[in-house]
């Protein structure tokens, strides 16, 4: 990108010297495209979390307030589906609880696409809507809340690849109870997995080869268990973050009356085109939060 910027600068200098409008436009196009690439590069550097490249699981729950809140939850659901379509991602509803009269009480769906979780994780929080109620004949202004929570989709298929260079294998003579020798050859095997410090050994078989095979099976089982525990702890950490989502701590407000504006409270960003946002144009908020480092 540095090289391309230098080339575009040289092209622009030549265009100015020769007062060549076509070349000036060519240089401007190159700089515009470079700006887009730099912006994307900046985003990619922020998507470096352990789970950012994963698919996402997104849940929307209506807050207190009955039909008003349930209608708002459905509006948010539509907004995210539109965003998913605009990205070329795929969605799949896995749980849907319709509202009593309108809207939805809750919905959970998966979003499949590269960096889906990395992009959507910043949407977790309380979303607040202010509007004239369509369900109230007196036409009073009403505030509704819905919570959004985003999990990474974790791969249940944990592949355990053991690299030989990560292993220290020791052989020794097996011994039975009371210290008596079971055999006179070094058939027992101890395997130490250096990265994790896990140690397993087997001395039940007379063959060193069979003891090694059995020890490797035990090692892989213990590595699998350790990885599974890490996954569970990671999900628990993410889940514990829900405690911060209280009805008074909204991340974004969508105001339809008495004026129109969407405001992200974390980065102080205001957007006037509410309809566009509710149609899924939320990249400006997602990217703004990512680039601020507050995701």
Buried (B, 14 or more C-beta within 10 A) or exposed (E): EEEBBEEBEEBBEEBEEEEBEEBBEBBBEBBEEBEEEEEEEEBEEBBEBEBBBBBBBBBBBBBEBBBBBBBBBBBBBEBBBBBBEEBEBEBEEEEEEEBEEBBBBBBBBBBBBBBBBBBBBBBBBBBBBBBEBEEEEEEEEBBBBBBBBBBBBBEEEBEEEEEEEEBEEEBEEBEEEEEEEBEEEEBBBBBBBEEEEBBBBBBEBEEBEBBBEBBBEBBBEBBEEBBEEEBEEBBEEBEEEEEEBEEEEBBBBBBBEEEBBBBBBBBEBEBEEBEEBBBBBBEBBBBBBBBBEEB
